Amino acid sequence: MTIKTRMLINILRTTYKNTENNKKKNFNNYNITKITIIIRARTKCFFFY
């Protein structure tokens, strides 16, 4: 396993957990976190796209 794949797996795990928790809490919060996660993923891990 390379560092890049490990990073991607960790990001996917954390984002999944966050989205599941926010779905339970509030739909608006879920949408906001979804947008921020997409932005974060695009900026930090641009080499995956």
C-alpha positions in Angstrom: 0.0 0.0 0.0 1.3 3.4 -1.0 0.8 6.6 1.1 -1.5 8.0 -1.6 -3.9 5.0 -1.5 -3.8 5.0 2.3 -4.7 8.7 2.4 -7.6 8.2 0.0 -9.0 5.3 2.0 -8.8 7.4 5.2 -10.5 10.3 3.5 -13.3 8.1 2.2 -13.8 6.5 5.7 -14.0 9.8 7.5 -16.2 11.5 4.9 -18.6 8.5 5.0 -18.8 8.7 8.8 -19.3 12.4 8.7 -22.1 12.2 6.1 -23.9 9.4 8.0 -23.8 11.4 11.3 -25.0 14.6 9.6 -27.8 12.7 7.9 -29.1 11.8 11.4 -28.6 15.4 12.7 -29.9 17.7 10.0 -30.3 17.7 6.2 -28.9 21.3 5.9 -25.8 20.4 7.8 -25.4 17.3 5.5 -25.5 19.5 2.4 -22.9 21.9 3.8 -20.5 19.2 4.8 -21.0 17.5 1.5 -19.9 20.7 -0.3 -16.9 21.2 2.0 -15.9 17.6 1.6 -15.9 17.9 -2.2 -13.9 21.1 -2.1 -11.4 19.6 0.4 -11.0 16.4 -1.7 -10.5 18.5 -4.9 -7.8 20.7 -3.3 -5.9 18.2 -1.2 -6.1 15.1 -3.4 -6.2 16.7 -6.9 -3.8 14.0 -8.1 -6.6 11.4 -7.9 -8.9 13.2 -10.4 
